[in-house]
Amino acid sequence: MSVNAEFAAWLGSACLNAVAKSGELETAWGELAATAEVVTALANKADAETEAARQLSLFGAPLVVETLQIAGLRVDLVCKPVRLTASRAGYTEGASVFVLGAKELENVERTNLTVLRKLA
């Protein structure tokens, strides 16, 4: 199988970089601020910049891992962002979380969700 030279050069080229920065976060964290670098299969620079901004929004605040129990057998929520409301701090008005894991309790048809939530 042959590939034209231009396409072959593109396949062998280094990745394009997109950088997202936040002056507010740099001020808040100073030298403690972490730098993240992720390689993705995104082909367009604009898409990479959008993804960089999304990651900055997600990881630019302190995060907490919590466990909540919800009604129903809901292992289907794993690896999904959801909005949860509960009678505990941080959830009374509803909180957007990312579901890291789920353990279904079949006898009572409830699920313990392990979630990642932004504190700010």
N, C-alpha and C positions, 0 to 999 in steps of 0.2 A: 504494500500500500504506500502510495506516495502522497506527500502533503506539500502544498506550495510553500515557498520560502518565507513569505510574509506571515502566513499562519503559523508556521513552525517557530519563527522568531517570537511571535506573540505568546505561544504556548510556553516557551522557555524563558520568557522575561520575568523579572522580579515583580512582585505585587505592587499595586498602587496603594498609596497611603492616604487615609483621611484622618484628620485630627480634630477632636472636639475638646475645647477647654472652657473652663468657667472661672472667671476672675473671683466670683463670690466664693467658690469652693477653695480656690488657691489661698484666698485671704483667711478663710475659716480654718483650714487644715495646715497651711504652711508647708514645712518640710515633711510633715507626716503624711501628706497626700500621696496616695498610690497612683501609679501609672499602669494602665491596662493596655495590652496589645492583643488584638484578636485577628486571626486570619480567617476570612470567609470566602465563599465562592461567588460573592457579588461581583458582577462584571463592570458595573457602571460606577463612576466616582460619586455621582449624586446619590445613588443608593447607599454607598459606603458612608457618605457624610450623614445621611439620615439615620443609619444604623449607629454611627458613633454618637450622635446626639441622643438617640434613644437610650443607649447604654449609659451615657453621662447622666441622664435624667434618673435612671434606675439606681445606679451605683453611687450617685453623687450625694447620698444622704446615708446616715446610719441605718443599718438593717437589723432586723431581729427575726430569729426563727422561733415560731410559736406552734403550739398544738391546740386545736379547737375541735370540739365534737359537734357534728351536724346530723340532722335527721336524714335517714335514707342510706342506701348502699351506694356510695358515690366514688368508687375508685376511678371512674371516668374523668374526674377532675384533675388527676395527676398531670403535671406539666402544662397547666392552663392558668391564665390569669382570671381571677374571679373577684367579685365584690361580696364581702360578708358583713353581716350586721349581727352583733351579739351584745349582751349586757355586761361587757367588760371593757376596761380602759382601752381606748384606741379603736373600738368597734361600734360604739353606740350610734354614731352617725353613718356607719358603713365604712369599710376600709378595703382598698384594692390590694390583693395579695397574689402571690404566685404559689401554687400548690406544689410542694416538693414531694409529698408522699401521702398515702392514704391507707388506713387499716380498717377494713369493714368489720363491724360487730354484728354478725348475722342474727344472733338470738334476739337482739333488740332493734334491729334494722337502723343502726346509726353508724357513723363513720368518724374516726379520729383523723383529722387532716393535719399534716405538718406543713406550715406555710412560711413564706418569706414576706415580711412586711416592712415598708419604709417607716421610720420613726418621725421623719419631718415632712 
